[in-house]
Structures are given as C-alpha cells and as structure tokens.
Amino acid sequence: MLSSDPARASSSTPPAVTSTTCPYCGVGCGVQASVASDGKVTVAGDPAHPSNFGRLCVKGSALGETVGLEGRLLHPLQRTEDGLQRVSWDTALDTAASGLRRIIDTHGPDAVALYVSGQLLTEDYYVANKLMKGYVGSANIDTNSRLCMSSAVAGHKRAFGEDLVPVSYADLERADLIVLVGSNTAWCHPILFQRIARMREARPSARLVVIDPRRTATCELADLHLPIKAGTDVWLFNGLLSYLTRSDAVDAAFVGAHTSGWDATVAAADVDCADPAEVARVCEIDLDVLLQFYRMFADTDRTITAFSQGVNQSSAGTDKVNAIINCHLATGRIGRPGAGPFSITGQPNAMGGREVGGLANMLAAHLDLDKADHRDLVQTFWSSPAIASRPGLKAVDLFHAIEAGTVKAVWIIATNPVVSLPDADQVKRALAACELVIVSDIMAQTDTSAFADVLLPALGWGEKDGTVTSSERRISRQRAFLPAPGEARADWQVLCDVATRMGYDGFDFAGPHAIFDEHVRLTGYRNEGDDPQRVRRVLDVSGLRGMDAAQFDGLAPVQWPVTAAWVAASSRKPEGVSDAVSGAVLDAAVAAASADAPRILADHVFSFPDGRARFVPTPPRAPRHAVDDDFPLSLNTGRVRDQWHTMTRTGKSATLASHIAEAFIDIHPQDALRYGVREGGLARIESRWGAMVARVQHGGGMTRGSVFVPIHWNDQFASDARVGAVVNPVVDPVSGEPEFKHTPVRIEDFPVAWYGFVLSRQAVAPDSAAHWTRIQGKQFTRLELAGRTALDDPRAWARALFGATDPDADWLDYRDQAGGVYRAAYVVDDRIEACVFLSPRPSLPSRAWLATLFDQDVLADIDRIGLLAGQPMIAGADVGPIVCSCFGVGRTTLRNAIVEGGLTTPAQVTACVKAGGNCGSCVPEIKKLIHETRIDAAA
C-alpha cells in the first residue's frame, strides 16, 4: 500500500483524503486515497459511495502497492536506428501529428486508426472520438471494450433501440431470483457478489442460479449450478422461452402493448428448443436440473439475469444476449424493481466509452453512424469539418487491415493488444509491418510498446482527472491525488495537442471539466421537448451542464439519465446531484442511494420510433470451429481473482501475487491422464493459431473435454504464457466480439530436466531456463524456473546467478547428486539475500514460508537449518498457499483452525483468523475448504 519513490515528492501539500474511483472492474467502487509526506499511498473504501459502501475487493485494497514509479514511462521516446531514444514533447508530438497528416493526405482518412481502452476516462474517450470521427472523418477508432462487452451493446440496441442497462445494483438486493450467466462474479466482480451474499443472508428465500461450464468460486453460494457445454447458451434460453409460452408465464398484455416480433421469435425458438430433453442433451446437463431452472424462472416475478464475458465473448454473443432479453420481455420483467437483464461490464469505463461513441460502429451520445440525421446532429454540434459516414474497422479486422497495409498508422492508447487480442501473434506481425505506430502508456516496457515508433508517457490512476461510468450507469469522479511523474501527460491533453498540430480547431479545452461539459451538452442537444429535429435517446446527462472546474471537482456519484427537467424538479444544483449515502446499515444505504435514481424503461417506452421493444429471433448455432481429432479439447479463457488484464498494474503488487502466482492450465484429471500431462508439471497448449506453456492443475471445476487458462500473463512476466496467441480470431458477425470461450486445442507434456525457483532481493535473469515466471514479492522477486538441460554444476550456476562469486561469501547449500536436488541460500551481513531450490520433480518447498525469511533482519540459526532441510523447523511457520490475500492467511493455517476449532461456517473462520473479513473474495474458497476438511476428518 505504498509508493516511496522520491520522484513523487510534491511542492504542494496534498489533501488529507481524496475521494476517487477504483480503476479496475466495471463495478465502479468508491475509494478514499491519502498520501503521506514521504509519498506513501493508503487506500480504503469510500463508505459514502453507493456502489460499495466502503468495501473494496483485494485488488482495490492493494491499489497503494501499484502506484510506484518502477518501470514507468516518464519521458517521450522516439525510435531511431539505435532504438527508442528520449526526445522532447514537441518533437514527439510533431512526429506523431506530421506522420498522421502525411498518411491522411496521401492515402485518405481511413488509412489511420486509433485503438483505445476502457481504462480511459470519459473525457479522454470523448476527445479521441471527436478527433477521429468529426475531424479526420473516419470511424477507425475502436477499443479493447470490443473484446468484453460489445455483444451486450449490440443486443441492447437490437432489443431496446439504444444501449441501455435497465438494472441498478440496488435491484440485486430486491430480486427473489438472480441468474448469473457466464460470470464468475465472486472473483471478477467481488463487491457485487458480496452484496448478493449479504442479501441472501438477510433473505434466505431468495435464490441464486449460476450458469457456467466451469464450477467456479461463484457456485459455492448457488442453489443451482448448470454446467452447460460452452456455446450452448442460446439453446438454453430459447428452450426457456418455449417453456414460458407453454407454462402461462408470458405477460401477454406487456407483449401486446410494448413489443413487436413475438411470433417470429417464438417460432424460431421452437424449431430446435421446444423439447426440454433435447435442450438438456445439447447443453449436456441433467434434464431435472434444466427443468428446475425453468420452473424457478417462470415462477419468480422479481428475476434478474446478470451476464458477463461468458455470454459476450462468443461468435454467437449477440444472439446469447438477445435470447436472455427475449425471456425478460416475454415476462414483462424489465423496467421494474428487482427485475431485468443486467450486463456486468469488465472495465471501469466501458460504459463511459459507449456514451461518447468509443466503438467503431457508434457515434457520440448514443447516436448511430448509419443514420443521416444522427450524423448531422453530431457534426452540427461539433461544427466539425467532416463526419464519419460508415462504421470503422472493429478490433480484429483493424489489425488484419494493418497487416495488409490498408491502415498505415495506428495510435494505441492505454491497452496492450499484443497480449489481449485473439491470434495475438498476428497482431505482432501487423505492428511490425505498420508504417507508423504510436503508443501511449504508463509503462515503459509492454509487449505492445516494443513495436512503437513514438512512445508517449501517460498519467496513471491517482494522477489523472475525469469521470468513469459503472455497469449501473453511475458516473463517478476519478480525481488526481498524486503529482504527474516525470513528463507524463493526460491522454486528453496529448490528443488535443496532436489534433491542433494536425491543423484542427475545436480542441482548446481548458481542462477535463470543459470536455465533460461539452459531452453532457451533446447528450441533451436535440433531445428535448418538441424540437422538430429531435432525436430521442434515454442517455441524457444535460442536467449536469454548466459546471465550472470547482463544481466538477465536487461532483458526487450520480446515475444517468440526469436531465435538466429532473434536476429542476429535484430542486438540485448540478454539483449537488448525488445518490451518495453515509449510513452504515446496508438496507438503509441501499434505500437512500436509490431513492432519487431514475429507473429507465419504467414507462416501457423504448428507443425505436414506435416506442416498442423488439423480440429478436435467435436460431441457435454452434461455434464455428469444432473440436476434432487433431484439436480435441475446448479452451476457455478468463480472469483470476487477484490480477487484472495484462498485469501492468497488479503485477507490481506482492499482495496480489500471493494468491495465484503463475499462469496455469486447468484440466479434468481424466483428460490429464489421457493426454499424458501431470498436475504440477508443465504442459503445452496448441491451437491452429499459436501455442503457450503453463503449469497443469486440477482445480475441480472442469468438465471432460475442456481446459481453462487465465488471460493475464505475458512476455513481461513469463517466458511463454500469452494465451491470446492461442485463441481463435473468429468474431460475432454482429458485434465483432471474439470467441474467447471456445478454441479447439491440443495439449502435450512439456518435458524438462529440472524444476526450481529463486527468491532474490536483487533482480536476476532467467537466461538458462526453458520456462520461467517472474513474481513480485514484498522484499524480493521470485522466479519459477524449469530447464530442459540438466545442470552439471548447480552450485556454480547459482553463485553466478546471484553474483556471489566471492569464495568467502556466506553460502549455505545442500546437494543430493543422486536425487538431483539442490538447495542454497546466499546470506549477506546475516540477512538472507537470495535462495534457490532445484529438483527433477515439480514438488518443491513452500514459497510462503521462505518469503517470511526475507522479512527478518537477521537469519536465525534454526532457519539456516530449515533452508538446508527444505522445510521449516518450527511448527506452524508454514502458512501454506495464500487463500486470503487481504490478511495473508494460508491454506495450512485455515485447515488447522477449522480442525482445531471445529469451525463450520466462514463467519466462524473470520472470527478466528480474520480470513474473509475484508473484501470477502476468499469466502467461497473458505467454504469449500471447510467442506473438504470435514470430509477428510470423517474419513
């Protein structure tokens, strides 16, 4: 929770506490940050923020550990014959602007592109979109949000006429049935999951259904888990729609008065999905379980279906979204308390980007590129010289166009496509061939920045200032509480500077408040009253217009729409518009937070000319690439609990590395046996597009025929763990979102002669290892290693690795030459400096115990013995693998407490050892561990 870099020193005294917003998932939690005089940053949850009421997940709690300047890009760099060299901002901006201008003048506006990110603030997004679509005149601006929620956007627009999320977090507390589809909420949106858990404690009658091919931590709270076959969601929900029509569960009055397309949609669903037995067969689940879910949905009026990447990231993602929405429209469960379809976004500002047209097929303010009156509205408001007239290239297509040479310049901002895009090696080829690559980032070295011709230093969280919008349409402020490091600048400012150098007017904003004001005015422009040119849309935050910098700084969290009429009726000034609360009791806080929030679609008027919602027929179709004899397994990818995206932030935190330290391949034990891979060993996953290597595990959640690999690891943290290189590039034909949840792969053993790991206070290079992973510890860096060639002299190898070449160095070691085991420790001034453990087998000593030795100023004699023995000499010294990252509580400690104390509930465990008492992310694991421990004790 600290940053002690002297470069953080500021001449001005920062405020004691700054209220801001977490930069991770789309929940949008409020954070209170404070900075000590020595630069140390402390964070806590904001009890007044209506998203989290003071709670933070472990990633949010560890934000203070991620703001140090280690590895930061602090100055502009430009590529020369000698590589990237430091240049002035004027030189870098002139190079970027002149390069873009030359290519546009020579090849036309579609020869350049921007690829941006849900990590951007709304103000950054707005300027980027205005520059490309209104001045360059091309819609070639897309975002990494294309990879996580564009199917939800497309589904919303097809059903509602506009990208609308009609559910608020408070509705989760009101629902009697919550259906989580393709969402490991316990790990990916922990604060929402804890709100659900607390609701279940208060109302045990409320039920939770989880639909996911894997048995994840989220399932530990579920009443029912449907482990459907990957890609069969449309069959499942078409079957539900057919079931609803036969069970008199359809709200015929609602359907008749407020929708269209009913008959065709039901007919399409009935073709393949009218028989529940056939649906169960296709989905590969028990018929009884299927019917139990169908009955629960049909019988429960207050039902929320919350979905995330498991639905969106599919070649049929948009149809999956509409199949879900169809069931809610059929039952009239929309625009009402505790009911509706709920898209849970993955990034902190995915929705803010959507508001300002960040996707290649959208205009700002929820307007459409393919409609002339919409284009005229935006161009007139901007007074811009041009307006894009057709959709631009979506993410995957964009990088294919770059490789083909159609797009000759790309500006990549706040994202890492060489890691995150599917068929990621193709992205490498594209950038290597591109005439001009501009990259704006906070980190000096990423897999993508290696291809930059111009590398621009950006502000990071805690340094930049603006707004983000959460999954429930809540606008919150991200506020700066740290000085800009080095020469780093705000993304919006860099975009404006380049635009001005390219000869464009309209980019002389006085600050983020001015950009926000222009954005909110655009949402209200031709969106009010009887204007004959009115283009009605629900997105309207024009009630917040007119704020100066001080009022903008004081803006409290507020859900849209915030119309001028609503503000006037509420007798509130814009800077006071707030749903914030201060009560400590959850129920009171929820009531206060939602009292004045406008509920969209409550009038059942949708954003089509006739005001009716659309049922969308969704004929089911299988993923385009099926498993076969050459590639017999289906690869699923996703997140782990304590890491984020490509780890440029979270990879700096020792706390977050303590839970899952390495990339892994999760596989069913019978599949592992069949394909000759073993738990703890290394294996190679290969598809038609690429390959990667990671450690094998049996997590207990996989069905036969499938494997799971997390998305986070890349070439900065591991030798060969970029799963994006393996993922197939097939996309949804409507949304353009890639098929991250199903890639046919094969698996084989990755044979090595030795396994090992190193803990060292000084950086060491894993040059002799065939496979490695770098992990940040509190007082050290850890390397997990494996080598193909046996080490003839491990002592000489280890001494050279640590620079301990002095023959009189305090060097402890043990070697079992016959068994191939070697253990060594390098001690300097009685303090451990480094240690190494090698074995021909993957079973090695506990890293958790060894990590504690680096906290000691003097290495005790008993610990010297333990180092040579490969295990602690004191009982209880080894806490085991970390389960609760917040309090550093390991599996061994938990098991001992459960057995010795006869503990039977997570609450009892928390009372005993604190685990689970902060963010609650580990509660599902604790619950599972209690169950396993009791079974072991009974045996």
N, C-alpha and C positions, 0 to 999 in steps of 0.2 A: 504494500500500500504506500509506496514511496518513490520519489524521484529526487535524488540528491545531486544531480548534475549542476555544477556551478553556472552553466550557461542558462539555467532557469532563473538566475538572480534578476530581480526586477527593481527598478529605481522607485517604483510606487508601491505603496502598501496595498496588497490585495484585500478584498472584502473577507471578513471572517468566514462567511459561509456563502456559497453561490448555489442557487437552485438551478439545475440543468436537467438534461435528459440523457439516459443511457444510450450509447451508440451501437448496441448490439441488435437484438431481435425486434420484431415489429410490435411488441407489447408496449414499448414506449414508457418505461418506468422513470419516475422522477428520482433524481439524485441530488444529494447535497454534498458539495465538494468544498474542502477547505485546504488552504496552503499555508504551511508554516514558514517562518523566516528562512529556514535552511532549504526550502524547496520541497519538503516532503508533502505529499498529497494524501489526504484522507477522504474517503467517501463513505456515505451512508445513504440509506433510502430516505426519500422525502415523504414524511407522514402526511403531508397536505396534498400529495399528488393522487388523483383519483384512479390512476392505473394500478398503483402498487401499494398505496397507503403505508409507505415506509419500508416495505420488504424489497430486497434485492436478491437475485439469484447469485450463485457463486461467481459468475463472470462479472456481473455488475459490482459485487463486493470487492473484487480484485482489481478494479479499474486503476487504483492508485499504483499498482505494480507495473502498469503498462505505459506510463507517460514519460518514462525516462528517455533520454536522447540517444541511447545506444543504438547505433545503426540508422539513425535518422538522416534523411536527405536535408541538408541545411543550406545548400547553395545551388544555383542553376548550373547544369553541366551540359556540354555540347560535344558531340562525337567528332573527333579528328582522326588523322591517320594513327595517332598514338593512343586512341581510345577516348573515353569520356574525360573531358577537361573542364575545370571550373571556368565560368565566364560570368560577366555581369548580367543583371536582369535585362538591361537594354539590349545587349547582344542576343540573349536567348529569345526575348520577345520579338525582336526584329527578324531573327532567323525563322521562328515559327510563323509569324504573320506573312513575311515575304514568300516563304515556301508555300503556304496555303493559297495566297493570292496568285502566285505564278501558276499553280496547278489548276485553279479555278479558271483563270483567264485562258489557259491553253486547252484544257480538257472539259471544262464545264463544271457546274456546281456539284454534280453527282460523283465527281472524281475525288471528293474529300468526305470524311466522315468523322463523327465523334462517337466514342464508346464510353459511356459513363456508368454511374453506380448508385444503388440505393443507399450508399454511405454518404452521398452528397446531401447537403441541406437543401431545402426547397428553393432558397434564393440562388444557390449555385445552379441547380437544375433549371430554374426559370431563365437565367441568362444564357445558358448553353442552348436551350431550346429556341429562345428568341433569336440568337445568333444564327443558328443553322437554318431554321425554317422561315424566318422573316427577313433575313439579310443575305445569307449565302443563297437561300432559295432552294435548299434541298432538305428532304426529310431523313437523310442519312445520319440520324442520331438515335442510337439505341442504347440499352442499359443492361447491366447484369441482372436487373429485375426481370428481364425477359426469361431468365433461367429459373425463376422461382414462382412467379405469380401471374404471368401474362395469360395463362389459361383461365384463371379466375376473372381477369379483366374481360376477356373475350366472352366468357359465359355470362357475366353480368350484363354486358352490352346486348347480347343476343336475347336475354330474357327480359331485362328491365329498360333497355334503350339507353342506358348510361351505366358507367362503372360505379355501382352503388353497393355498399356493405350495410345491410339494414339491421345489424345487430350490434349491441354495445356489451361491454364486459359485464355490466350490471345484470344483463339478461341471463348470464350464466348462473347467477345466484337465484334467478326466478324460475329457471327451467325445471321441469319434472323429469325430463329425459334429455341427456346430452349424448350425441353420437359423434365420436371423434373418428374421422376417416383420413387415413394416410398421414397421421400426425402423432409423433412421439412427444406429446405435449409436456410430459414430465421432464424431458431433457431439453427440448428445443424452445419451449415457452413456459419455463418453470413457474413463473409468478401466476400465470393464468391457471396452471394446473393446481397450484396451491389454493387459489380461490375456489376452484371446483372441489378440492378435497375438504376445505372448511365448510363449504355449502353442504357437502354430503354428511359431514359430522352433525351439522345443525338440523338437516332434514334427511334422515336415513332412507326415507321412502323414495327420494329422487334416485334415478338410476343412470348408470354410465355404460355405454356400449363403445367398444374400441374395434375398429375395422382396420386391420393391418396384416400383411403377410408375415411379419415378424411378431414374436411375443416380446414386446419392449417393456421398459420400466413402467410405461403408462398403463399397461394391462394389469399391474398389481392392484390397481384401485377399481378395476372394471367389474361390473356384474356379468358382462358377457363379452367374449372376445371372438371375433370372426376372422380367422387367419386365411382370408381368401387368397387365391392364386393371383400373383401380380398381373395387373392388366385386365382384371375381370370386374372392375367397379361398375361399369355400365350395365353388365348383365345383372348385377346385384340390385341396382336401383331401378332399372327397367322392370325387374321382377317385383320390386316393392310397389311400383306404380300400378302394375297389373293387379297385385294383391289388394291395393287400396280400392280399385274400382270394383272388385268383387266382394268387398267387405263393408260396403256402405260407409266408407271412411272419407269419401270425397265430399268437399264442401261445394255442392252444385251451385248454390247461389253465388258464391265468390267466383267460381269458374265462369259462370254465365255472365256476370256483371263486369268482371275486371280482367279477363284474359281472352286470348284467341289461340287457335292452333291445337285445341284439346283433342279433337277426334283423330287427327293425323298422328299426334304424339302417342296416344294410347294404342292406335293400330300398329305403329312401329314397335312399341314395347311388347305387344302381344305376339309378334311374329316369332321371336326366339325365347321370350322370357315369361310366357303365361303360366308355364308349368313349374312350380317351385322345385320339384325334384330335378328337373333339367338344369335349373339355375344352380342348385346345390352341386350338381355334378360338374358343371363348368367351373364354378368357383372353388371346387374341391373342399367343401365344408360339409358338415353333417346337416341333413335336412331338418332335424329337430332344432338345431341351433339357428338355422336360417329362419324357420317359422317363428321361433321365439322372438327374434329381432323384428320380424314383420308385424307380429301382434303388438309388441311394445310400441312401435312407431304408430300403428293405426289407432291404438287406444289412448295415446298420450297427447293431449292438446298442446301443452307447452313443451315443444320439442325444438332443440337447436341441433343442427348438423354442422359441426365445425370441421373444416378440411384444410389441408395444407399441402406440402410438397408431394406427398404420396399420391394425391389426386392430380395436381397440376403438372408434375414433371412426367409427362406421358405423351406418346404420339396420338392419344385419344383424350388428352387432358381437358379440352374444352367441352367435349361431349360428356365427360365424367361430371364436370361442374354442372352442366345443364340437366343431366339426369338427376342430380341431387335437387336442384332448384325445382324441377318438374314436380317432385314429390311434395315440396312445400307449397307450391302454387295449387296443387290439386287439393290440398287440405286447408288452404287459406291461412297457413301458418307463416305469415310474413307481415312485417309492419306492426307486430303485436308484442307485448311484453313477454319475454321468455321463450320466444319462438322465432325461427328463421334460419336461413343458410348463412354460414359465417366463414368467410375466408380469413384465415390467420396468416398474415404475411411474415416473411422470413427476415426482412431487413428493416432497419429503423426508420427509413424514409421511403420505402417502396410506394406507399400511398401518396406521399408528398410529390414524388416524381410523376405519378399518374395525374395528379391535379394540374401540373404545369405542362403536360404533354411529353413527358420524357421518353416515351416509346416511339418507335419509328412510324407507327401507323396512327398516331394521335396528334391532335393539336392541343394547345393550352386550354385550360378551363373546361375540360370535358367536351371539347369540340372535335369534329371529325374532318379529316383531310379530304375525304371523298365528297363533301358537300360544299357547293359553291358559296352558299350563304354563310356557312361557318368560316370558310376561308376569308371571305370578305369582312366578317366581323373582326377577326383577329388582325388582319392586315390594316384595317381602318383604325383599330385601337392603337396598334403599334406605329402607325404612319410609316410602315416599312417599305423598302423599295421592291420587295418581292414576297411571295408566299409559296411555300411548297404546295404542289398541286397533286401529288400522288405519294403513297406510302414509300418510306425509305426501306433500306435493307435491314432485316431483322438479324439478330446477333450471329447465328450460324452462317446465314447467307452472306453477311457482311464480310466475314473473314475468308470465305471462299472467293468473294469478289476481290479482296485484297490480294490473295494469292494469284488470281487470274490477271491482275493488273488493271482491272476496271476501276477500282478505287486505289488511288495512288498516294493518298495521305490519310493518316488516321491519328486522332488525338485521343489517347486513352486516359481517363481521369478516375482515380480512386478505385481501381479494380485490377484484377490480375488474371486476364483471360488465358494465359498460357497454362494456368493451373485449373481454372474453373470451367472453361468451356469443354464440351464433348469433343472427342477426336482432337485432343489438345496438341498433339504433335503437328497436326495440320495448321494450327494457329502459329506455332513456331515457324513453319515454312512460310506462312503468309507474311509475318512480320519481317522475316529475314529478306524477303523479296520486295518489301514495300519501299517506295521512294522516299517517304518522309514519315517517321514515327515520332510523335510527341507523347511523352508520358508525364503526367502529374501525379505525384505520390508523396507520402510522408516518409517512406523507407528508401534508402539508397540502393539496396540490392533486393530485387524480387525476380522471379522467373521472367516477368514481362519487361522490367526495366533494362534487362540485358540487351534488348533489341532497340532501345531508344536512340534516336538521333539527337533529340533535345529532351533533357530530363529536368522537370520543374518542381521545386520543393513546395509542398502544400502544408497548410495548417492541419493539425490533427484535433481529435477530441480534447476539449479543455482549452483549446486555443482559438477555435473558430466560433462564429456567432451567427445564429439564424434560427430557423424553425424546422421541425420534423412533424410528420403526421403518422399516428399509430394505426394499428389494424382496425380500431373502432372509430376512425375519423377524428381523432383528438389531436389538435395542433398544440404542440408544446415547444418551449424555447430551449435550444441549446445555447448556453452562454459561455463566454470565454472567462476563464479564471487563471490562465497561465499566459505569460508573455509569448509572443511569437519567437520561436527559436531560430537563430541564425538569420537567414534571409527569407524564410518561408512566408508565403502569402496566401490569402484566402482564394479559393478556387474562383469565386465570382469575380474577384478583382483581376485575376490573371486573364480570365475570359474577356472581361471588358477591355483590358489593355491590348490584347491581341485584336479584338474587334475594331478598336479605334485605329490601330496601326494598319489594319486592312482597309481603312477608309470609310468605316461605317459610323454614322451618328446614332444617338439613342442609347449610349452605354456609359453615360456620365453620372452613374448613381452615386449619391452621397454616402451610402452605406447600406447594410442589409435591410434596414428599416424601409429605405426607399424602394428597394426591389420588392419587398413584401407588400408595400402599399400598391405598387403597380400590379402585382399579381392579384391582390384581392379586388382591386377595381375592375380588372378584366373579368373576374367571375361574375360581377354584377352588371357588366356592360351588356346592354340589350337583353337583360334577363329580368326585367321588372315591368309590372303594370301592363298597360295596353299598347306598348310600343309596337307599331306595325312590323318592325323588323326584329321583334323579339325572337330569340332562340332559347326556349325554356330549358334549363337544366337545374337539377337539385343542388349541385355544387354551387354555392353562393356564400362567400365569406365577405361580401362587400360591407357588412356591418362593422368590420374592423378597419375600414379605410380612414385615412387621415391621421394616423398615429405619427408623432414625431419620434426621434430616437429614444427619448426617455420613456415615452409611453410604450414603445415597442419593447424596450428592455424590461418593463414591468408586466408584460402580457402574461396572464395566467393560463393554464391549460384549458382549452375550450374545444368542444366538438362542433364540426360543421354539420348542417348549414348555419351560418351566422349572418342572417340578412339584416339590412338596415331596418326593416319593419320590425323584426324580432327584438333588435336592440332597443328601438324606440318604445315598443310595448313593454319591455322589461325595465324601462327607465334606467338603463345601464349605460355608462360610458364605455367606449371600446377597451380602454386599458383595464377596466374592471370586469370584463366578461370572463367569468370563471365558473368552473364546476368544482373548484378545489374545496377540500374539507379539512378539518383539523381534529375530528373526533377519533378516539382510539378504538371504539367498538365498530366492528366491520359492518353490521347491519345498518347502523346509523350513518356510517360513512357512505355506504352504497346509496342509501336513500337521498342523502344530501347531494352527492355527486351527480345523481341522475335527475334531480327534481326539475331542472330547467333545460336539460338537454333535449333538443328537438328530435323526435323519433321520425326518421324518414320512412316514407311509404305507408305511414299510418292512414293516409287518406286513400290509399290504394290507387293513386294516380301515378302512372309510370311514364317514363320519358320517351314515349312514342307519340306521334301526332294524335292518335286516337285515345291515348291515356291508358291503354291496356297492356298488360304484361304478355309475353309470348311464351307459350309452350314450344319447346324445340325438340323435334323428333331426334332420337339418338340411337340409330341402329348400331348394335354392338359390333366391334371388330377387334381382332387380336393384334398384339404388337407386330410391327412389320417384319421384324427379324425373329424367327422362332429358333429355339434350341434345336440342335441336331446332333448327329454322332460326332462331328468334329468339335462342336462347342455345346456340350450337353448341360451346362449349368446356366442359370439366370442370375446375373449380377444386379444387385440393388445397392445404391449409394445413399449416403445421408450424413447426418451430423452426430457428434458425440456431445456429451453433456457440458464439458468444460472448455471446449475450443470453439473458435469462430472463424468461418470462411477459410482463408489461406494462412491464418496464424500470424499475420504481420503484427497484430497487437497481442493476442492471447499467448503467442509463442514466447513472449518476454516474461511471462508470469510463472514463477515457481509453484505457486499455489495451484494454478490451473493445470500444470503439467503433472501434478501428483496423482491424479485420478486415472487417466489413460495416457500413457507416455508415448506410445508408438502407434503407427498405423497397424491395422490388423485385418485379417480375413476371417470372418465368422462363417462357420460351415457346420452342417449337421455331422455328428460323429460317424454315422454310417457312410456318408459321402466321403469323409476324410479317409476312412479305411479303404473305400473303393478306389480312390484315386491316389493312394499312397502318400498322403501328407499326414503329419502328426502334430498334435497340439503342442505349442511352444516352439516348434520348428518354423523354418521359413518356407514359403511357397510362392510360386509364380502364377499370376493370373494373366491370361492372354485372351484377347478378342481379335476380330478381323482388323481392328484399328490400332491396337497397341498392347502394351504389357506393363506390369508393375510387380513388385515383390513386397511382401509383408509377412508378419508373423501370424501363424494359424491359431485360432482359438475356437472353443466350443462354448458359445455364450448361452446356449439353451433356448434361444429364441428362433432358430432357423428351421424351416421345413426342408424335407428332402428335395434336392434339385436346385437349391438356391444358395447364394453366398451374399454376404454384405461386407462392404468396405467403406470406411469413412472418407470424406472429401478433403480433409484439411491439409494433409501432409504434402510437401512439395520439395523442390530441389534445394531449398534453403534449410530444410530441417531433416531431410532423409535422402538417401542415395537414389532410390528408385520407387517412390511411393505415390506418384501422381496418378490417381485413379482416373482423372479426366482423360488421360491418354488412352484408356481402355474403353471408355463409354462411347456408344454408337451415336452418330450425329443425326439420326432420324428425328424429325420435329413434328409437332402437331400442325396439321395443314391450316388451321385457323389462327392459332396463337403464335406459332413459331417456337413454342417451348420444347426443349429437347427431352428425349426419352431416357432420363437418368435412372429410372427404376427397373429397367429391363434391358440388359445387354447379354447376348449369348457369349459365354466364356468357357474356357477350359482351365484346369488347374493341374499343376505338377509340382513335385518336390523341388526345392532349390537347395541342392546339396552343398554343404560347407564342411570344412575340416575342423573348424573350431567356432565356438560362440564366446562372447565376452562382453564386458562393459568396463567403462572407465568413469571415475569421478575425479575431477581436477579443478582446482581453483583457477588455473590458467588455461587459456584456450589451447586445445591440441587438435592436430589434423589427422583425420582417419584415413590417411593415404593408402595404407596397406590392407584395408578392409574391402571385401567384395560387397558388403552391405552395411549400412550404418544409419543411425538415427541420432540426432542431436536434441537434447532435452535440457531445459533451463532448470537448475536447482537454486536453492536460496543462497548458498555460499559457493556454488560450484556449477560447472557444466558437466552433464552426463552424456556419455556416448554409449549407445548399444551397438555392438560390433559383431561381425561374422566374417570369416575368411575362408577362401577356397583352398589355400595352400598352408600346410602345417608350418608352424614357426619353429625353426631349428633351435633358436636361442631366445626364448621368450624374455629372459632377463635383459639381454642386450636390447631387444626390441622395446621393452617397457621403459628402460632407462633413457633411451634415445627419445621416446615419445614425450617423456616428462622433462627432458633436458637435465636429467640427474646424472651427468657424466662424471662428476667428481667421485673417485673411488671411495672417498671418505664420507660420502653422503649418508645420512641416516636412512638406510634402505632395509625394509623388512620384506622377506619373501619366503615362499614355500613352493616347492615343485614336486609333484608326483609324476615323474617322467613316464612311468609305465601307463598311468591312467590319463596322461595328457592334461593334468590340472596344474594351473599356476596361479598363485595369489601373491600380490605385492602391494606395499604401501611406501610412499615417499614422505618422510617427515622432515620438516624444517623448523628449527627452534621449538621443538617439542609439539608442534601443531601439524596435523595431517595436511599435506599439500595435495596429494593425489593417491589414488589406489586403482588397481586393475585386477580383474578376475577373469580367468580363461578356463574353458573346459570343452571337450569334444561334444558335450551334450548341452542342450539349452537350459537345463536346471542349474541355476547359479544362486549365490547368496542373496539375501534380502537387500534390495536397494534402500528400502525405507530405514532400516537400522543403520546402514552405513552413512546415510545422509545426516543422521544425528551427530556423527563424529565430527562433521565439519562445523558444527556449532560450538565445539569445545576449543578453548584457547590452549589447553594442554591435553595431549592424548594420554589417557590413563593407561597404566601397565596392563590392566585387565582387558582393555580394548585392543592393545597391541597383540595380546594372545588371541583375542577373538578374530582379529584380522587374519592371522595365520591359520586359524581353525576354520575360518569361513562362516562363523556364526557367533552371535553374542554369548558371552559367558554369564550374563546376568539375566535371570528370568524376567520376562516382560519387557525387555529392551527393544524387542522387535514388535512393532505395532501391526505389521503386515501391510499388504497393499491398501492404499488410502481409499476409503469409501466416502467419508465426509470431508471434502476439501476445505470447507469453512473453518473447521476446528482441527483438521489434521488427524482424524480418527480412523484407524486402520481396521481391516477385517479381523485380525487376530484379537485386538482389543475388544471389538464388538462381540465376537464369538464368546470370549471369556466372560464378558459382562452378562451376556444372555444366559449362559450356563450357570454361572455362579449366583446370579441374582434371580434366576427363574423368570426372566423377563419375557413377556408375551405380546407386548404392543410397542410400536415405535415411540409412543409417548413415554413409556417406561424407560426405553433406551435413552431417549433425550434427557430425561431427568437424571439418569445415571452417568452418562459420559458426554453429554451435550450434542452428540451427533444428531443431525436432523433439526436442530433448534434454531437455525438461522434461515437459510433460504428454502429448506425443505426438499431440495432437489434429490437428496440421497434417501429420502423416506421410502420410496419403492424398493430400493436395494436393501434397506434395513428390514423391511417387511419380508422380503424374500429370504434374507439371511436368518431371520427368526424362524421361518418355516423350515429351512434346511437344517438348522441347528437342532430343532426339536425332533426332526426325523432321524438325524444321526444319533441323538440321545436315546430315542426309543429303540433303535437298532442295537 
